[in-house]
Amino acid sequence: MSVTVKVLTDGPLLVKGECKVEDAQGNPIPGKGGDTIHLCRCGASANKPFCDGGHKKISFKG
């Protein structure tokens, strides 16, 4: 299965497909389940690296 990454307008990165997320030391970060994740790109998420909708509160413009 291939992995696709889509930049959502003024929002997170939408990652579709089975993938692993690792921290800076290479340790796995458990996902949310399923094959779709949203990764924060605004820096406002309290659940980094995953999006929690914080971009809406800070009116993020990507």
C-alpha positions in Angstrom: 0.0 0.0 0.0 1.3 3.4 -0.9 1.4 6.4 1.5 0.1 9.8 0.5 0.7 13.1 2.2 -1.7 16.0 1.5 -1.2 19.5 2.8 -4.6 20.8 4.1 -5.3 24.5 3.5 -4.4 26.3 6.8 -4.4 23.0 8.6 -2.4 19.8 9.2 -0.7 17.3 7.0 -3.1 14.5 6.1 -1.2 11.2 5.9 -3.1 8.2 4.3 -1.6 4.7 4.2 0.2 2.6 6.7 3.2 4.4 8.1 5.3 4.6 11.3 5.8 7.9 13.2 9.1 8.2 15.1 10.5 10.8 17.5 13.9 12.4 17.0 15.7 9.5 18.7 13.9 6.9 16.4 11.5 5.7 19.1 8.0 4.8 17.7 5.1 7.1 18.5 1.9 5.2 18.7 -0.7 6.3 16.2 -4.3 6.9 16.5 -5.2 3.6 14.8 -6.4 3.1 11.3 -4.5 4.2 8.2 -5.1 8.0 8.4 -3.4 10.5 10.6 -3.2 14.2 10.8 0.2 15.7 11.6 0.5 19.2 13.2 2.3 21.8 11.1 1.3 25.0 13.0 3.0 24.1 16.3 -0.1 24.8 18.5 -1.1 21.2 19.1 -1.0 20.0 22.7 -0.7 16.4 21.2 2.3 16.8 18.9 3.1 15.5 16.4 -0.6 14.9 15.9 -3.1 17.6 15.2 -5.6 18.5 17.8 -7.3 21.4 16.0 -5.1 24.1 17.6 -4.5 25.7 14.2 -8.1 27.0 14.3 -7.5 28.7 17.6 -4.4 30.6 16.4 -5.8 31.3 12.9 -2.9 29.4 11.3 -2.2 30.3 7.7 -0.2 27.8 5.8 
